[in-house]
């Protein structure tokens, strides 16, 4: 069953920044079962989605909330920078 509640996503690609949490797409709140990620550059992309659930009952004695995170890493290829060799 798809998750239909609230969550947040952020994303970046390899080479955008060397600083932690300095993402192309900063944290964005969403709800429902679908969100779209603009991919303006080629490269190896990292997209993270997370939800937070408040602890209930006796669990509140140990923690205030649970955070579930899912990541997707994929590559958008670019064109060759140099012409390919005629043969191997």
C-alpha positions in Angstrom: 0.0 0.0 0.0 1.4 3.4 -0.9 2.2 5.8 2.0 -0.1 8.8 1.7 1.0 11.0 4.6 3.4 13.9 5.0 7.1 13.6 4.4 10.1 15.5 3.2 12.7 15.1 0.4 15.9 16.6 -0.6 18.4 15.8 -3.3 21.8 16.6 -4.9 24.3 15.3 -7.3 28.0 14.4 -7.0 30.1 17.5 -7.6 27.5 20.1 -6.7 29.1 20.8 -3.3 31.5 19.2 -0.8 29.7 20.7 2.2 27.3 18.5 4.2 23.6 19.2 3.6 24.4 21.8 0.9 21.9 20.3 -1.6 20.7 21.3 -5.1 17.2 20.7 -3.8 16.9 21.6 -0.1 14.5 19.9 2.2 11.0 20.1 0.7 7.8 19.1 2.5 5.4 16.9 0.5 2.3 14.7 1.0 0.6 12.0 -0.9 2.1 9.0 -2.8 4.1 10.9 -5.4 6.6 13.7 -5.7 8.8 14.9 -8.6 12.5 15.7 -8.6 13.8 18.1 -11.2 17.1 16.8 -12.6 18.7 19.7 -14.4 22.3 18.2 -14.6 23.9 14.9 -15.5 25.8 13.1 -12.8 25.3 10.7 -9.9 22.2 11.8 -8.0 21.3 11.2 -4.4 17.6 11.7 -3.4 16.4 11.2 0.2 12.8 10.9 1.5 12.0 10.8 5.2 9.0 10.7 7.4 8.8 11.3 11.2 6.2 9.5 13.5 5.6 10.7 17.0 6.2 8.0 19.7 3.1 6.8 21.5 2.3 5.3 24.9 5.2 3.8 26.8 7.6 4.4 23.9 7.6 8.1 24.7 9.7 7.2 27.8 12.5 6.1 25.5 12.2 8.4 22.5 10.1 11.3 21.1 9.8 10.2 17.5 10.9 7.7 14.9 12.4 8.8 11.6 12.2 6.5 8.6 14.5 7.4 5.7 14.8 6.0 2.2 17.5 6.9 -0.3 17.8 6.5 -4.1 21.1 6.8 -5.9 21.1 6.8 -9.7 23.1 8.3 -12.6 22.1 10.6 -15.4 24.6 10.1 -18.2 26.2 12.9 -20.1 27.7 13.1 -23.5 31.3 12.0 -24.0 33.8 14.8 -23.4 36.3 13.3 -25.9 35.5 11.5 -29.2 35.6 7.8 -28.9 38.5 5.8 -30.3 38.1 4.3 -33.7 38.9 0.8 -32.4 40.0 -1.0 -29.3 
